[in-house]
Amino acid sequence: MIVDMIRADVLKAPQRHIVFAVNMEGFNDVGFAGQVSSRFWQELASTGPKKLGEVMTHEAGDHTFHAVVCYSLGKGGWQQTPELVTSALNVMDVAKESIAVVLMGAGMVGQMSGADVYANLGALARSNKRIVVYTL
């Protein structure tokens, strides 16, 4: 469930867990994933192919980053994102604390490749976690 939406820098979020989208091809060197890979998790920039629905987790400083593999760089690559995101969030082993989630599909890559931001928001709302959405 979404408990708040904030337009702010998620890297300064009080929430310990930060969730964001990455692609299945493993090229994560732009957008928010690029920021994370350049500052906190260098291996994320080029992970190699991953399965849709997979979640990669990395602890860095005060935050735990959760990269959800939920889209493809190919045509129609965001079609399964809502279902994948809800499923990934629902199985995450995170206590009852709120989770910061970067609004998926709202960045340059998402907009250029046809992401449905509203469907992705719906996916966050349907999850069983307390979600604070951060917009770009």
N, C-alpha and C positions, 0 to 999 in steps of 0.2 A: 504494500500500500504506500502511496505517496503521502508523506507527512508535511513536506515543504518543497518549494521551488525557489532557488536562489540564483541570482546572476552575480557570480563572484568567482574568484580563483579557487578552484577545488583543491589545489595544492596547499592552500592555507585553511582548509576545512577543519573544523574541530572533530569531525568523524575520523576514526582510525582507519576504517576500510574504505577504499576507493575502487569503484567498478567502472570499467570502460570497455569499448568495443575494439576488437582487432580482427583482421581478415585471415581467412584460412590459408592464403598463399604464404603468409609469414613475412610479408614486407610491411613493417610497422615503424617506419622512420619519418612519418609526417603526422600532422594533426596532434591530438592529445597523446596518442601512443608514441609519437615521435618525441614529445617533450619528456615523457616518462623514460623512454629508452636513452635519451641523451643525458638525463640528470640522475636517474636512480637505478636503471635496469638495462644496461647496455646490450645484453643478449636478446632483448625483446625486439630490437630493430630488425633482426633477420633470424627468425626462429625456424624457418623451413616450413613445409606444409604441415597443417594441423587439421584435425577433424572439427566440423561444425559442432558446436555445443561444448567443446572442451573449455576448461577454465585453467589458466595459468596464474599462479600466485607467487608474489615476491614481497618480502618484507624489506623496508628501507626506512631507517630512522623511526619516526613516530607513526608511519603509515604502512598498511598492508595493501598492496595493489593486486587487483583481480582483473586480469585481461580475459574477456569473454570472446571466444572465437565465434562470431555470429553473422558474418557476411563474407561474400566473395567479391573480388575485384571484377569479376565477369558480369556480363549483362544479366540483369535481374538478381543480382547478388545479395540484395537486402530483403528478398521476399520472405525468407524463413526467420528473419531476425526477431520479430516479436515472440514467437513461440520459444525460440532458443534462449532468449534473455529471461523470460519468465521461468523456464525450467532450470536454468543455471542459478538464478537467484534462490529459487526454492530449495535447492539442495546444498547451498553454501552453508558451511558450518560456522555461522556467525551468531553470537549470542543475541540477546534482545536489543542490542544497541542499534542506533540508526546507521545506515550505510550511505555514503556519498556516491552518487551515480552521475557520470558525465552524460548529458543528453545525447543519446546515440543517433547518429545520422544527421545531426545539425551542423556538423563541420563541413569544410570544403569537399572532402572526399565523398561524404554522404550525399550532399546536395548535388554534386556532379554525377553521381551514379544512381540517383533515383530513390534514396532512402525515404521511407514514410515516417517522419518524426512523430506524428500523432499516433500511429499504430505502435511505435516504440514506447511512447508515453503510456499507452494503454497496457502494454506488457509490464511496465514497472508497477502500475496501479494494481494489476492482478497478482503480483508476487506476494508471498507470505512474509516478506521482510519490511521493515520500516525504512523507507527510501527518502532521501533528500536529493532532489534532482538539481544538478548544477548546469546552468546554461552557459554557452560560450559568449 
